């Protein structure tokens, strides 16, 4: 029986990995699209970012063109006349009271890239969670979304899981375009990502079972220096 359980867990892990494993495509035009979307940001953002990047060249910027937080258990909402609280990918912005939000669209999000051996690591958001992590290796990408609440264990990937204060949620990377197929230190790289997290649970009031079942979806373009 123990051997069967171990095999089942291994197969489950493999299925999750396959579900979040995506192919990277090289697209030389993504740099032009990034510049176009960058110019759609508020002028005050653009004016602050350009001199900042000269001082801190290894801190890149991502621009979200789409950002949604889906509440998947809407039928369980208790109507108190209030909206549902959702989280923000950019910690510099205030939390917002909306069921689904585009508040993060065309707001700059700090990003970083580092190269370890032949693997490119890209982090979008931070320095503190929430952060989107991408690991690019041999033309493929594996991604996850890190969410964290310092004093509260309110997160679960599955309802039977032990509640945690920090959770790494697998991401389905629907599209990962990048401007180069090989990477080196100090290289500037552009890209475009379309992603969707797997559903996960966040404990809160206002629901019959005291949790939100939610999913994050988005599209963003990035410019980073390795």
Residue pairs with C-beta under 8 A, 6 or more apart in sequence:
16 170
17 142
19 170
19 172
19 198
20 142
20 143
20 144
20 170
20 171
20 172
20 173
20 198
21 140
21 141
21 142
22 140
22 141
22 142
22 143
22 172
22 173
22 174
22 175
22 176
23 139
23 140
23 141
23 176
24 136
24 139
24 140
24 141
24 176
24 177
24 178
25 175
25 176
25 177
25 178
26 177
26 178
26 179
26 180
26 181
27 177
27 178
27 179
27 192
28 179
30 177
30 178
30 179
30 190
30 191
30 192
30 221
31 179
31 190
31 223
33 192
33 221
34 63
34 190
34 192
34 221
34 222
34 223
37 63
37 65
37 106
37 221
38 46
38 61
38 63
38 221
38 223
39 46
40 63
40 106
41 63
41 106
41 107
41 108
42 106
45 107
45 108
49 61
49 108
52 59
53 59
53 60
53 61
57 225
58 112
58 225
59 110
59 111
59 112
60 110
60 111
60 112
60 113
60 222
60 223
60 224
60 225
61 108
61 109
61 110
61 111
61 222
61 223
62 108
62 109
62 110
62 111
62 124
62 220
62 221
62 222
62 223
63 106
63 107
63 108
63 109
63 220
63 221
63 222
64 89
64 104
64 105
64 106
64 107
64 109
64 218
64 219
64 220
65 105
65 106
65 219
65 220
65 221
66 102
66 105
66 217
66 218
66 219
66 220
67 89
67 101
67 102
67 103
67 104
67 105
67 216
67 217
67 218
67 220
68 100
68 101
68 102
68 216
68 217
68 218
69 86
69 87
69 99
69 100
69 101
69 214
69 215
69 216
69 217
70 100
70 214
70 215
70 216
70 217
71 77
71 84
71 86
71 99
71 100
71 212
71 213
71 214
72 199
72 213
72 214
72 215
73 207
73 209
73 211
73 212
73 213
74 99
76 207
76 208
76 209
77 84
77 206
77 207
78 206
78 207
78 208
80 206
82 97
82 206
83 97
83 98
83 99
84 97
84 98
84 99
84 204
84 206
84 212
85 95
85 96
85 97
85 204
86 95
86 96
86 98
86 99
86 100
86 101
86 214
87 95
87 130
87 147
87 202
88 94
88 95
88 96
88 103
88 104
88 130
89 104
89 109
89 124
89 125
89 130
89 132
89 216
89 218
90 104
90 107
90 108
90 109
90 125
91 125
91 126
91 128
91 129
91 130
93 103
93 104
93 107
96 103
104 218
109 124
109 125
109 220
110 125
110 126
110 127
111 122
111 123
111 124
111 125
111 222
111 223
111 224
112 122
112 123
112 126
112 224
113 120
113 121
113 122
113 123
113 189
113 224
113 225
113 226
114 120
114 121
114 226
115 121
115 183
115 184
115 185
115 226
118 137
118 138
119 135
119 136
119 137
120 134
120 135
120 136
120 137
120 183
120 189
120 226
121 133
121 134
121 135
121 136
122 133
122 134
122 135
122 136
122 191
122 222
122 224
123 131
123 132
123 133
123 134
124 131
124 132
124 133
124 134
124 193
124 220
124 222
125 131
125 132
128 148
129 146
129 147
129 148
129 166
130 145
130 146
130 147
130 148
131 145
131 146
132 143
132 144
132 145
132 146
132 171
132 195
133 143
133 144
133 145
133 146
133 168
134 141
134 142
134 143
134 173
134 176
134 193
135 141
135 142
135 143
136 176
136 178
139 181
141 173
141 176
143 170
143 171
143 173
143 195
144 168
144 169
144 170
144 171
145 168
145 169
145 171
145 197
145 216
146 166
146 167
146 168
146 169
147 155
147 166
147 167
147 169
147 200
147 202
148 165
148 166
148 167
149 155
149 165
149 166
150 165
151 165
152 165
152 203
153 163
153 164
153 165
154 163
154 165
154 202
154 203
154 204
155 163
155 164
155 165
155 166
155 167
155 200
155 201
155 202
155 203
156 162
156 163
156 164
156 167
156 200
156 201
156 211
157 167
157 169
157 198
157 200
157 201
158 201
159 201
163 203
167 200
169 197
169 198
169 200
169 216
170 197
170 198
171 195
171 196
171 197
171 198
172 195
172 196
172 197
172 198
173 193
173 194
173 195
174 194
174 195
174 196
175 192
175 193
175 194
175 219
176 191
176 192
176 193
176 194
177 191
177 192
177 193
178 189
178 190
178 191
179 189
179 190
179 191
180 187
180 189
183 189
183 226
184 226
185 226
186 225
186 226
187 225
187 226
188 223
188 224
188 225
188 226
189 222
189 223
189 224
189 225
189 226
190 221
190 222
190 223
191 221
191 222
192 219
192 220
192 221
192 222
193 219
193 220
193 221
193 222
194 218
194 219
195 216
195 217
195 218
195 219
196 215
196 216
196 217
197 215
197 216
197 217
198 215
199 213
199 214
199 215
200 213
200 214
200 215
201 211
201 212
201 213
201 214
202 211
202 212
202 214
203 210
203 211
204 210
204 211
204 212
